[in-house]
Amino acid sequence: LTYVAGSALGTGYYCSNTGQSRPWISDHTLLPNVKETITLKATIASSFSTPTGSLRNVAIVKPAPGDVVETVPLDPNCEKNADGTYKDVANAATCNNVDTEEFPLPIDLVINKSITNLKTPSFLPGDDVNYKLEITNNGPASAIAGFTVTDVLPAELTYKGTVTGAGYACVITGKTVVCTSDHALAINVKDTITFTATISATLSNNTQSIVNVATVKPNPNDPS
């Protein structure tokens, strides 16, 4: 996340520096049970170098030096734990002067289909066509297991043999094959599924081309 310049608003507060850490300092006292608001905007990075399933943003409020504060659960020296939570160092009580917002990030599954045994000038009725499906996740989160690849053959093609892909369970039903992943797919990792289809030997004379379309869909529980 990167702060959007000029987006932070809070009456009675001023920001003391720039960068990823933005302390807002009040210019006034805050009475009991009075609520004040600071708003800001941040931009999510356009690309991620490592799998990032969610983004967590933490805000902390600390009293002015010398101010008298309750010791539990409010603690001006509240520290961050390895699990991302904040607790009072002395007694492990959860701090109420820290709040966290976390939201999941999407995935971007992409599929590319190619023919690995192209013929010149063209295929003929009865020929076999070898297809390769390549599935890539552009991220930024890892795609959880259970995403599916579906290929529905047109009338001119028939599956020949089995459909193979490491980490996929593929089931052929008539003209349709559905391959379900048993693994997560990290960003910029490419999976491959291959199969062979046979062109009908009784094509009509006016058949100019054969179109075969494959799709990839995420697990329904995955944001995309």
Rosetta blueprint (number, residue, H / E / L):
1 L L
2 T E
3 Y E
4 V L
5 A L
6 G L
7 S L
8 A L
9 L E
10 G L
11 T L
12 G L
13 Y E
14 Y E
15 C E
16 S L
17 N L
18 T L
19 G L
20 Q L
21 S L
22 R L
23 P L
24 W E
25 I E
26 S E
27 D L
28 H L
29 T L
30 L L
31 L L
32 P L
33 N L
34 V L
35 K L
36 E L
37 T L
38 I L
39 T E
40 L L
41 K L
42 A E
43 T E
44 I L
45 A L
46 S L
47 S L
48 F L
49 S L
50 T L
51 P L
52 T L
53 G L
54 S E
55 L E
56 R E
57 N E
58 V E
59 A E
60 I E
61 V L
62 K L
63 P L
64 A L
65 P L
66 G L
67 D L
68 V L
69 V L
70 E L
71 T L
72 V L
73 P L
74 L L
75 D L
76 P L
77 N L
78 C L
79 E E
80 K E
81 N L
82 A L
83 D L
84 G L
85 T L
86 Y E
87 K E
88 D L
89 V L
90 A L
91 N L
92 A L
93 A L
94 T E
95 C L
96 N L
97 N L
98 V E
99 D E
100 T E
101 E E
102 E E
103 F E
104 P E
105 L L
106 P L
107 I L
108 D L
109 L E
110 V E
111 I E
112 N E
113 K E
114 S E
115 I E
116 T L
117 N L
118 L L
119 K L
120 T L
121 P L
122 S L
123 F L
124 L L
125 P L
126 G L
127 D L
128 D E
129 V E
130 N E
131 Y E
132 K E
133 L E
134 E E
135 I E
136 T E
137 N E
138 N L
139 G L
140 P L
141 A L
142 S L
143 A E
144 I L
145 A L
146 G L
147 F L
148 T E
149 V E
150 T E
151 D E
152 V E
153 L L
154 P L
155 A L
156 E L
157 L E
158 T E
159 Y E
160 K E
161 G E
162 T E
163 V E
164 T E
165 G L
166 A L
167 G L
168 Y E
169 A E
170 C E
171 V E
172 I E
173 T E
174 G L
175 K L
176 T E
177 V E
178 V E
179 C E
180 T E
181 S E
182 D L
183 H L
184 A L
185 L E
186 A L
187 I L
188 N L
189 V L
190 K E
191 D E
192 T E
193 I E
194 T E
195 F E
196 T E
197 A E
198 T E
199 I E
200 S L
201 A L
202 T L
203 L L
204 S L
205 N L
206 N L
207 T L
208 Q L
209 S L
210 I L
211 V L
212 N L
213 V E
214 A E
215 T E
216 V E
217 K E
218 P L
219 N L
220 P L
221 N L
222 D L
223 P L
224 S L
